[in-house]
Amino acid sequence: MRVRHPFRTAVVVALALGFVVALAGAALADETCNSPYVTKLIKGQEDYVYVWALGVEGLGDGSDKLVTVDVNPKSSRYGKVLNAVSVGSRGEAHHMGFTDDRRFIWAGGLAEQKIYVFDIGTDPGKPKLVRTIADMADKSGYLGPHTYYAMPGRMLVQALSNTKDKGGRTGMAMYNNAGEFVTSYAMPTDGGGDGYGYDLAVNPRKNVLLTSSFTGYDNYMRPLGDVVKDAEAMKRFGGTMVVWDLKALKPTRVLSVPGAPLEIRWSLKPGDDWAITAAALTSKLWLVKQDKGQWQAKEVGTIGDPAKIPLPVDISITRDGKGLWVNTFMDGTTRYFDLSNPEAPQQTYQKVTGKQVNMISQSWDGKRVYITSSLLANWDKGGADNEQFLRGFTWNGKELAQVFEVDFTRQQLGRAHHMKLGSKSLRATLPPR
């Protein structure tokens, strides 16, 4: 395992220890997928949805961009685009994450090593690109930054690939909030580890970091049809999750979870110490929890008909840990599972919300759900099925009702992928650093 700058690592651990004590048992997030270290939470109505969009050649300026949409029903511009910040290039825009003080969003693309830092604290309705970090590959050897997870004064970045062979063996890079590289951590390849990475999520109370696995640049940058037809390529998908000691940032156990487990969601209910994930290629839900003191992964549910490969791509857990939204890309369906018994999730609702759907985010109160359309540029559908949108829904516990749509193709904004929520109330009171 690659670990650099031991002194800096010790500082990170010391900071984390303090926050672990302070946040143990707390369920802190407004979007239910946030790092528990993110402050300035939105418990009421959000004002904005930030959408990280993939550039499309010939559409607008063709570049990746951060798009701000007004989502406050009381606003005269409800459901309208307020702002779009282009990064001037196209690099397969994918995920993003808040810094711990929530004044900045870090975002990046899977086709490059660049990380873009947007200031959302100065004016939450008009983010500004303030920094581009371009040294991840040089410093860590990793490519394709995917997950940006706030740690105390730090950002832990999970990559999907590497610069050596552009395969799936990869790791995490640690930066401080100023964008300076601190150290890196390789995904384990011993003890059953395959070295692959995708998402990461922490449970401070249990001192646990979980990581999941996907595939490398050599697969995700190819057309999906080509990958599916290539037997060797289909072998190059991750089938593990890794349990890490959060304070030491060292892997302690490798869990077998076949079929590319993607997003990880810890239950946010105080006292719950389990997480759930969905395996994209097998359409299975997996529960991760301790059994007799040992972390285990257990298959607990099925999403749709696995034979039809619905391809679950994103999940979002409710703040009470009793409900789970699941989006499946191929059939454009949004499903809701009752998680009252996490050992046996039960689907209670489903609705086709697009011809293709990808990310799903919900408000802290669970009354609003937002859905985007794009998976990967080379994996999205073609022709009339290539819808590109942000759609907003209300949820009354029984039915999703669409209340607005932003057509990203018609407005020449690109392909809508990841989302984060914003609020006017989060305007910074201090000058940007």
Secondary structure per residue as TSV (DSSP state, phi and psi in degrees):
chain	resnum	aa	ss	phi	psi
A	1	M	-	360.0	129.4
A	2	R	-	-79.4	120.7
A	3	V	-	-135.1	122.7
A	4	R	-	-116.3	158.9
A	5	H	-	54.3	69.7
A	6	P	H	-54.5	-37.7
A	7	F	H	-63.4	-43.8
A	8	R	H	-64.4	-38.6
A	9	T	H	-60.8	-40.5
A	10	A	H	-62.1	-38.1
A	11	V	H	-64.3	-43.7
A	12	V	H	-58.2	-45.8
A	13	V	H	-61.5	-42.8
A	14	A	H	-62.3	-42.6
A	15	L	H	-63.0	-43.6
A	16	A	H	-62.7	-37.7
A	17	L	H	-58.2	-43.9
A	18	G	H	-63.6	-41.4
A	19	F	H	-72.7	-33.0
A	20	V	H	-59.9	-44.0
A	21	V	H	-64.2	-43.7
A	22	A	H	-69.6	-32.6
A	23	L	H	-105.5	0.7
A	24	A	T	-55.1	126.6
A	25	G	T	83.0	-4.8
A	26	A	-	-84.8	144.5
A	27	A	-	-108.7	93.7
A	28	L	-	-117.4	108.7
A	29	A	-	-176.2	153.9
A	30	D	S	-104.2	-46.2
A	31	E	S	-82.3	135.5
A	32	T	T	-75.6	4.2
A	33	C	T	-109.4	8.0
A	34	N	S	-72.0	158.2
A	35	S	-	-62.0	141.1
A	36	P	T	-69.1	-8.4
A	37	Y	T	-87.3	-7.8
A	38	V	-	-74.9	130.6
A	39	T	-	-100.9	-175.4
A	40	K	S	56.0	69.2
A	41	L	-	-87.6	150.5
A	42	I	-	-100.2	104.1
A	43	K	-	-93.4	-20.5
A	44	G	S	-104.8	-144.9
A	45	Q	-	-72.8	124.7
A	46	E	-	-75.8	153.4
A	47	D	-	-98.8	-30.0
A	48	Y	E	-134.7	152.9
A	49	V	E	-119.1	123.1
A	50	Y	E	-90.5	127.1
A	51	V	E	-117.3	125.1
A	52	W	E	-92.2	115.5
A	53	A	E	-116.5	140.5
A	54	L	E	-78.7	133.4
A	55	G	-	-69.1	148.4
A	56	V	-	-125.6	126.2
A	57	E	T	-57.2	128.5
A	58	G	T	86.7	-1.8
A	59	L	S	-112.2	110.0
A	60	G	T	61.5	-134.6
A	61	D	T	-85.5	-2.3
A	62	G	-	77.1	2.7
A	63	S	S	-100.8	158.8
A	64	D	-	-64.7	149.5
A	65	K	E	-156.6	154.1
A	66	L	E	-98.3	119.5
A	67	V	E	-109.2	131.9
A	68	T	E	-107.3	125.0
A	69	V	E	-117.7	135.6
A	70	D	E	-77.6	122.3
A	71	V	-	-124.0	17.6
A	72	N	-	-90.3	115.5
A	73	P	T	-57.7	-20.9
A	74	K	T	-84.1	-7.4
A	75	S	S	-82.1	146.4
A	76	S	T	-70.2	-14.9
A	77	R	T	-111.9	26.1
A	78	Y	T	-55.1	129.5
A	79	G	T	78.0	11.5
A	80	K	S	-111.7	153.4
A	81	V	E	-75.4	128.3
A	82	L	E	-98.7	-31.2
A	83	N	E	-162.3	149.0
A	84	A	E	-143.7	123.5
A	85	V	E	-111.4	112.2
A	86	S	E	-84.9	145.2
A	87	V	-	-97.1	-0.1
A	88	G	S	79.8	8.7
A	89	S	S	-154.9	171.4
A	90	R	-	-122.3	114.8
A	91	G	S	-136.8	31.4
A	92	E	-	62.3	57.7
A	93	A	E	-48.9	135.7
A	94	H	E	-136.2	-87.2
A	95	H	E	-112.4	170.2
A	96	M	E	-153.4	166.3
A	97	G	E	-156.9	151.4
A	98	F	E	-77.3	149.7
A	99	T	-	-72.3	166.2
A	100	D	T	-61.9	-29.2
A	101	D	T	-88.4	-0.5
A	102	R	S	62.1	19.7
A	103	R	S	-91.3	-13.2
A	104	F	E	-138.1	149.6
A	105	I	E	-112.7	130.9
A	106	W	E	-99.9	136.9
A	107	A	E	-146.4	157.6
A	108	G	E	-162.0	-179.7
A	109	G	E	-124.0	152.9
A	110	L	T	-80.4	-9.8
A	111	A	T	-96.7	4.2
A	112	E	S	-149.3	-179.3
A	113	Q	S	-103.9	-2.2
A	114	K	-	-74.8	144.7
A	115	I	E	-124.7	130.4
A	116	Y	E	-106.6	134.6
A	117	V	E	-112.7	121.1
A	118	F	E	-109.4	133.6
A	119	D	E	-83.4	115.2
A	120	I	-	-113.0	-0.8
A	121	G	S	-83.6	-37.4
A	122	T	S	-64.0	-47.0
A	123	D	-	-145.7	97.8
A	124	P	T	-57.5	-24.0
A	125	G	T	-84.9	-10.5
A	126	K	S	-138.6	75.5
A	127	P	-	-58.3	151.8
A	128	K	E	-129.2	139.3
A	129	L	E	-76.5	118.0
A	130	V	E	-116.6	-13.1
A	131	R	E	-159.2	143.9
A	132	T	E	-123.4	121.5
A	133	I	E	-98.7	120.3
A	134	A	-	-123.3	17.5
A	135	D	-	-109.8	9.6
A	136	M	H	-61.0	-44.5
A	137	A	H	-64.9	-43.5
A	138	D	H	-65.7	-39.1
A	139	K	H	-82.2	-35.5
A	140	S	H	-116.1	-22.8
A	141	G	-	84.3	7.8
A	142	Y	E	-104.0	154.0
A	143	L	E	-134.2	150.0
A	144	G	E	76.6	62.7
A	145	P	E	-60.0	132.1
A	146	H	E	-117.6	-66.1
A	147	T	E	-101.1	134.0
A	148	Y	E	-116.4	111.1
A	149	Y	E	-121.5	118.5
A	150	A	E	-69.1	129.2
A	151	M	E	-117.7	168.5
A	152	P	T	-58.5	107.4
A	153	G	T	71.1	8.3
A	154	R	E	-136.2	166.5
A	155	M	E	-130.5	122.1
A	156	L	E	-97.1	120.3
A	157	V	E	-112.2	118.5
A	158	Q	E	-89.6	124.3
A	159	A	E	-98.6	161.9
A	160	L	E	-104.7	-18.0
A	161	S	E	-145.1	-171.5
A	162	N	E	-138.6	162.7
A	163	T	T	-83.5	-15.5
A	164	K	T	-72.9	-54.0
A	165	D	T	-128.9	1.9
A	166	K	-	58.0	29.0
A	167	G	S	-90.2	-165.6
A	168	G	S	-87.5	-9.4
A	169	R	-	-74.3	127.2
A	170	T	-	-154.4	-159.3
A	171	G	E	-172.9	-167.6
A	172	M	E	-115.4	144.8
A	173	A	E	-115.7	135.0
A	174	M	E	-104.7	128.9
A	175	Y	E	-121.7	156.0
A	176	N	E	-86.7	171.9
A	177	N	T	-67.1	-14.9
A	178	A	T	-83.6	-1.8
A	179	G	S	88.5	15.9
A	180	E	-	-94.5	131.8
A	181	F	E	-64.9	135.6
A	182	V	E	-109.1	-55.8
A	183	T	E	-167.1	177.2
A	184	S	E	-141.0	160.3
A	185	Y	E	-137.7	121.0
A	186	A	E	-78.6	141.9
A	187	M	-	-68.0	137.9
A	188	P	-	-67.2	143.3
A	189	T	-	-117.3	3.3
A	190	D	S	-111.8	173.8
A	191	G	T	62.1	27.7
A	192	G	T	93.7	-2.0
A	193	G	-	-73.5	143.0
A	194	D	-	-102.9	-3.7
A	195	G	-	81.0	2.4
A	196	Y	-	-87.6	157.6
A	197	G	-	-141.7	163.8
A	198	Y	-	-157.9	-77.4
A	199	D	-	-112.0	166.4
A	200	L	E	-147.0	149.7
A	201	A	E	-158.2	146.4
A	202	V	E	-118.2	153.9
A	203	N	E	-122.2	97.0
A	204	P	G	-60.4	-36.7
A	205	R	G	-63.3	-32.9
A	206	K	G	-99.7	3.6
A	207	N	T	55.2	46.0
A	208	V	E	-127.9	134.1
A	209	L	E	-112.6	130.9
A	210	L	E	-110.4	139.0
A	211	T	E	-125.5	153.6
A	212	S	-	-121.3	-170.3
A	213	S	-	-146.5	149.2
A	214	F	-	-135.7	-106.2
A	215	T	-	-158.5	172.1
A	216	G	-	-97.1	175.6
A	217	Y	H	-50.4	-39.9
A	218	D	H	-63.5	-17.0
A	219	N	H	-103.7	-50.0
A	220	Y	H	-72.9	-13.7
A	221	M	T	-93.7	0.6
A	222	R	S	-93.8	156.0
A	223	P	-	-58.1	139.6
A	224	L	H	-58.6	-39.4
A	225	G	H	-60.4	-37.0
A	226	D	H	-68.4	-40.3
A	227	V	H	-63.6	-46.1
A	228	V	H	-62.2	-33.5
A	229	K	H	-82.0	-9.9
A	230	D	-	-99.8	104.7
A	231	A	H	-59.8	-37.8
A	232	E	H	-69.8	-38.6
A	233	A	H	-63.7	-37.0
A	234	M	H	-68.6	-16.8
A	235	K	T	-79.6	-15.0
A	236	R	S	-97.0	51.3
A	237	F	S	-124.6	145.3
A	238	G	-	-70.1	153.4
A	239	G	-	-139.5	31.7
A	240	T	E	-139.8	159.5
A	241	M	E	-125.7	150.2
A	242	V	E	-119.9	134.6
A	243	V	E	-95.5	125.3
A	244	W	E	-116.0	146.5
A	245	D	E	-73.3	113.7
A	246	L	T	-62.8	-44.1
A	247	K	T	-66.4	-41.8
A	248	A	T	-89.8	-15.3
A	249	L	T	50.5	54.0
A	250	K	E	-129.1	137.9
A	251	P	E	-68.7	137.3
A	252	T	E	-117.4	-21.1
A	253	R	E	-161.3	139.7
A	254	V	E	-107.5	128.8
A	255	L	E	-107.1	136.6
A	256	S	E	-83.2	117.0
A	257	V	-	-137.4	86.0
A	258	P	-	-63.2	149.4
A	259	G	S	94.9	25.9
A	260	A	-	63.7	75.9
A	261	P	E	-69.2	129.5
A	262	L	E	-105.2	-113.5
A	263	E	E	-60.3	141.6
A	264	I	E	-113.3	129.7
A	265	R	E	-129.1	115.7
A	266	W	E	-77.0	142.6
A	267	S	-	-61.0	134.7
A	268	L	-	-93.9	-0.7
A	269	K	S	-72.5	126.4
A	270	P	T	-54.3	130.7
A	271	G	T	97.0	-20.4
A	272	D	-	-78.0	135.5
A	273	D	-	-130.3	50.5
A	274	W	-	-135.5	156.5
A	275	A	E	-128.4	160.8
A	276	I	E	-134.0	149.4
A	277	T	E	-143.9	166.2
A	278	A	E	-122.5	134.3
A	279	A	E	-91.1	118.9
A	280	A	T	-63.0	-42.8
A	281	L	T	-83.5	-18.8
A	282	T	T	-111.5	-7.7
A	283	S	T	57.3	42.5
A	284	K	E	-115.3	145.6
A	285	L	E	-94.4	136.2
A	286	W	E	-123.0	138.7
A	287	L	E	-105.9	132.2
A	288	V	E	-114.6	119.9
A	289	K	E	-155.9	169.1
A	290	Q	E	-85.1	141.6
A	291	D	E	-133.4	112.4
A	292	K	T	55.9	40.4
A	293	G	T	84.5	-3.7
A	294	Q	E	-113.3	130.8
A	295	W	E	-69.4	132.8
A	296	Q	E	-133.7	154.5
A	297	A	E	-115.9	133.3
A	298	K	E	-135.0	129.5
A	299	E	E	-69.5	126.7
A	300	V	E	-128.0	-7.2
A	301	G	E	-166.5	165.4
A	302	T	E	-122.4	140.1
A	303	I	-	-107.9	110.2
A	304	G	S	63.3	-148.6
A	305	D	-	-105.2	105.1
A	306	P	G	-56.4	-28.2
A	307	A	G	-64.2	-24.6
A	308	K	G	-93.8	1.8
A	309	I	-	48.0	65.9
A	310	P	-	-63.8	-22.2
A	311	L	-	62.6	75.0
A	312	P	E	-63.2	127.1
A	313	V	E	-119.9	-21.3
A	314	D	E	-153.3	149.4
A	315	I	E	-136.4	154.4
A	316	S	E	-144.6	124.6
A	317	I	E	-95.6	143.6
A	318	T	-	-73.0	159.8
A	319	R	T	-67.5	-22.8
A	320	D	T	-89.8	1.9
A	321	G	S	70.8	11.2
A	322	K	S	-105.0	-0.1
A	323	G	E	-143.3	151.3
A	324	L	E	-140.6	123.5
A	325	W	E	-88.6	139.6
A	326	V	E	-133.6	125.8
A	327	N	E	-102.7	132.3
A	328	T	E	-115.1	123.7
A	329	F	T	-67.3	-49.4
A	330	M	T	-66.0	-37.9
A	331	D	T	-100.7	4.7
A	332	G	T	60.1	34.4
A	333	T	E	-112.6	138.6
A	334	T	E	-107.8	125.4
A	335	R	E	-119.0	151.1
A	336	Y	E	-120.6	130.6
A	337	F	E	-114.1	136.0
A	338	D	E	-79.2	120.0
A	339	L	-	-107.8	22.1
A	340	S	S	-53.2	-37.2
A	341	N	S	-115.0	97.3
A	342	P	T	-63.3	-15.4
A	343	E	T	-75.5	-15.0
A	344	A	S	-148.8	71.2
A	345	P	-	-59.4	142.8
A	346	Q	E	-125.6	123.7
A	347	Q	E	-71.1	129.6
A	348	T	E	-119.6	-7.3
A	349	Y	E	-160.1	147.7
A	350	Q	E	-154.4	151.8
A	351	K	E	-154.3	136.8
A	352	V	E	-74.3	117.5
A	353	T	-	-111.2	1.5
A	354	G	-	178.3	167.5
A	355	K	S	-73.8	-23.3
A	356	Q	S	-149.5	136.4
A	357	V	-	-134.0	150.7
A	358	N	-	-129.1	-90.8
A	359	M	-	-79.6	150.6
A	360	I	E	-137.3	130.1
A	361	S	E	-130.3	146.9
A	362	Q	E	-129.0	154.4
A	363	S	-	-72.4	161.3
A	364	W	T	-60.6	-35.7
A	365	D	T	-82.0	-3.5
A	366	G	S	76.8	6.7
A	367	K	S	-90.2	-13.0
A	368	R	E	-133.2	139.4
A	369	V	E	-131.4	137.5
A	370	Y	E	-122.4	139.3
A	371	I	E	-133.3	136.9
A	372	T	E	-117.7	174.9
A	373	S	-	-112.3	-28.4
A	374	S	-	-91.7	136.8
A	375	L	S	-97.3	-69.5
A	376	L	-	-144.5	150.6
A	377	A	T	-55.1	-41.9
A	378	N	T	-89.1	0.2
A	379	W	T	-111.1	-16.2
A	380	D	S	-62.6	155.7
A	381	K	-	-72.8	167.7
A	382	G	-	-112.1	173.3
A	383	G	G	61.9	-141.2
A	384	A	G	-65.7	-21.0
A	385	D	G	-79.3	-10.1
A	386	N	-	-84.0	61.0
A	387	E	-	-73.5	140.7
A	388	Q	-	-131.9	113.1
A	389	F	E	-155.3	164.1
A	390	L	E	-116.2	125.6
A	391	R	E	-121.0	135.6
A	392	G	E	-106.5	139.3
A	393	F	E	-131.5	153.2
A	394	T	E	-102.1	152.8
A	395	W	E	-133.7	119.2
A	396	N	-	-103.9	14.0
A	397	G	S	93.7	-10.5
A	398	K	S	-129.3	-30.4
A	399	E	-	-147.5	138.7
A	400	L	E	-86.4	127.3
A	401	A	E	-121.8	119.0
A	402	Q	E	-70.5	133.6
A	403	V	E	-119.2	-16.7
A	404	F	E	-162.6	163.8
A	405	E	E	-145.7	137.9
A	406	V	E	-111.8	115.7
A	407	D	E	-84.3	104.0
A	408	F	T	-71.0	-27.1
A	409	T	T	-73.5	-48.4
A	410	R	T	-61.5	-36.4
A	411	Q	T	-89.6	8.5
A	412	Q	T	56.5	44.0
A	413	L	-	-103.9	-12.8
A	414	G	-	104.9	-147.4
A	415	R	E	-107.1	122.1
A	416	A	E	-80.2	123.4
A	417	H	E	-120.6	-97.7
A	418	H	E	-83.1	157.7
A	419	M	E	-133.4	150.8
A	420	K	E	-141.3	153.9
A	421	L	E	-98.7	148.6
A	422	G	E	-135.8	165.8
A	423	S	-	-148.3	144.9
A	424	K	G	-60.5	-31.0
A	425	S	G	-68.0	-12.0
A	426	L	G	-93.8	9.9
A	427	R	-	-56.7	131.7
A	428	A	-	-66.0	140.3
A	429	T	S	-94.7	-10.5
A	430	L	S	-111.3	154.4
A	431	P	-	-64.5	145.8
A	432	P	-	-58.1	144.4
A	433	R	-	-76.7	360.0
